[in-house]
Structure formats: structure tokens, C-alpha cells
Amino acid sequence: MKKIVIVLGMHRSGTSVFTGILNKMGLPLGENLMKPTKDNPKGYFENMDFYHFNEMILRECKSTWYNVSNLSEEKILKEDYKIILKSILKKYSKHTIFGVKDPRICVLLPLYEKVCEELGIEIEYVLINRDKESIINSINKRDGYSKEIVSNLIDTYLRIPLEKKTSLKLYYEDIINNPDKNIKIILDSLPYLQNNDDVYNFIDKNLKRN
């Protein structure tokens, strides 16, 4: 693997739709993907190897996706975690370019950066964002967390990603409402991808929901 494309974005901000589009355009994600659910009927496009790894770290750091206050760079840069992540990345080494998406990576980014640096893998960041109030309402409706808690959580998740130089930054609402324009932006920004009919069939305006 020479390059890994990391999709950054908060939970319920359109990361699944965005990553699904990239996958339909030719970005490999592996075959071990999370199954669709009623919350994401078209799929999450999350590789379960990375998902289970990220969940393990949160659990061992006495954290969850909705409470990351116990996380620190010192905790997540444990040598054991680096060894495990290296083994996962090497599993997909047959791909020249590989993509990974899990919003939890936003708060685990120093670990991913360190391991990729040690393996000589280039990281390309792409960021998907959404109107903050829409994210708050979506998580509040699904999980019942207060708007204040979710607002603070969004700020925490996006603090590091917003500091990164990204090859591509899009908004969920723009993708759904203006697919032609945004597909062109994706192709211009990530020239190793290709457009096809599956991309347009995948984008559904009905996905714009809380």
C-alpha cells in the first residue's frame, strides 16, 4: 500500500454516503464491511477490521464514541496499538491505494499518522461535513443525547481534522442536492477515481433525513 485515503467527519454527518460514493468510483475499502441497518440502509462502508480495532482502543481507554474525554495522545500511542494497526494495514498491502472510514479515527488520528509514517504509507485526507444543527438533531433523535453534549462532541471530533490539509472537503447537503457538481469536484481532486452510473444510482435525495 502506497497511499491510504482517510475519510474524516463526525458521526451522522454523511461519512457513509460520501465513502459509498468514493467506493462506487473505485476506491477499495476491503470486503469485510459493516452490514447496512435501518439507520444506514445503503451501508456504512466501514471496514470491520478498523472498526473493531478503534472500538478496542476506546474501550480500553474507558471511552465510547460519545464520550472521549479520557482519551489522550499518550494513551492511544501505545506500542501494542501500533503493532495491531500495522498488521491490519499490511493485510491490505496488495492495494496501491486504499480507503478507510470510521468517524472514531478523528479522535485516534495521531495513532494512524504515526503508524503510516513508520510504514511509509502516504495519507490523503478527505473531509465531509454537515450543518451542525442537522448533526445535533440527528444524534439527538437517534440516541437521545442532549444538544449541548452533541455540540461539544462535534467540536472535539473535528478539532484535529479541521487543522489538516485535505485534498477534498465537501458538505453532505451539497452532495445530495448537487450531485453533478460534487462528482466533478471529487474527480478533479482525486484523479485516480472514475465516474460511472452506479454513483448516480447510489445518491438518493431521500437520504437527507434526521
ChimeraX attribute file (.defattr): number of C-alpha atoms within 10 A of each C-alpha:
attribute: neighborCount
match mode: 1-to-1
recipient: residues
	/A:1	17
	/A:2	15
	/A:3	17
	/A:4	22
	/A:5	21
	/A:6	23
	/A:7	26
	/A:8	31
	/A:9	28
	/A:10	25
	/A:11	21
	/A:12	21
	/A:13	25
	/A:14	24
	/A:15	26
	/A:16	23
	/A:17	23
	/A:18	25
	/A:19	26
	/A:20	23
	/A:21	23
	/A:22	25
	/A:23	18
	/A:24	19
	/A:25	20
	/A:26	17
	/A:27	22
	/A:28	18
	/A:29	23
	/A:30	18
	/A:31	10
	/A:32	12
	/A:33	16
	/A:34	14
	/A:35	14
	/A:36	12
	/A:37	10
	/A:38	7
	/A:39	11
	/A:40	14
	/A:41	10
	/A:42	17
	/A:43	17
	/A:44	22
	/A:45	28
	/A:46	24
	/A:47	19
	/A:48	16
	/A:49	16
	/A:50	20
	/A:51	18
	/A:52	11
	/A:53	15
	/A:54	22
	/A:55	15
	/A:56	15
	/A:57	18
	/A:58	21
	/A:59	12
	/A:60	12
	/A:61	16
	/A:62	13
	/A:63	16
	/A:64	18
	/A:65	15
	/A:66	15
	/A:67	14
	/A:68	17
	/A:69	12
	/A:70	11
	/A:71	18
	/A:72	13
	/A:73	12
	/A:74	9
	/A:75	14
	/A:76	22
	/A:77	16
	/A:78	12
	/A:79	12
	/A:80	10
	/A:81	19
	/A:82	18
	/A:83	11
	/A:84	13
	/A:85	20
	/A:86	16
	/A:87	12
	/A:88	14
	/A:89	18
	/A:90	13
	/A:91	13
	/A:92	15
	/A:93	15
	/A:94	10
	/A:95	17
	/A:96	12
	/A:97	21
	/A:98	22
	/A:99	24
	/A:100	21
	/A:101	24
	/A:102	23
	/A:103	24
	/A:104	22
	/A:105	22
	/A:106	22
	/A:107	23
	/A:108	20
	/A:109	17
	/A:110	17
	/A:111	21
	/A:112	20
	/A:113	14
	/A:114	13
	/A:115	21
	/A:116	20
	/A:117	12
	/A:118	11
	/A:119	14
	/A:120	12
	/A:121	18
	/A:122	15
	/A:123	19
	/A:124	18
	/A:125	18
	/A:126	23
	/A:127	22
	/A:128	21
	/A:129	22
	/A:130	18
	/A:131	11
	/A:132	15
	/A:133	11
	/A:134	16
	/A:135	22
	/A:136	24
	/A:137	19
	/A:138	19
	/A:139	18
	/A:140	16
	/A:141	12
	/A:142	11
	/A:143	10
	/A:144	11
	/A:145	15
	/A:146	13
	/A:147	15
	/A:148	9
	/A:149	13
	/A:150	22
	/A:151	14
	/A:152	11
	/A:153	20
	/A:154	18
	/A:155	13
	/A:156	17
	/A:157	23
	/A:158	18
	/A:159	13
	/A:160	15
	/A:161	21
	/A:162	15
	/A:163	8
	/A:164	13
	/A:165	12
	/A:166	17
	/A:167	14
	/A:168	16
	/A:169	18
	/A:170	17
	/A:171	17
	/A:172	19
	/A:173	18
	/A:174	13
	/A:175	21
	/A:176	19
	/A:177	14
	/A:178	12
	/A:179	17
	/A:180	11
	/A:181	11
	/A:182	16
	/A:183	19
	/A:184	12
	/A:185	15
	/A:186	21
	/A:187	15
	/A:188	13
	/A:189	15
	/A:190	17
	/A:191	9
	/A:192	11
	/A:193	16
	/A:194	15
	/A:195	16
	/A:196	11
	/A:197	9
	/A:198	11
	/A:199	17
	/A:200	14
	/A:201	10
	/A:202	13
	/A:203	18
	/A:204	14
	/A:205	13
	/A:206	7
	/A:207	14
	/A:208	12
	/A:209	8
	/A:210	14
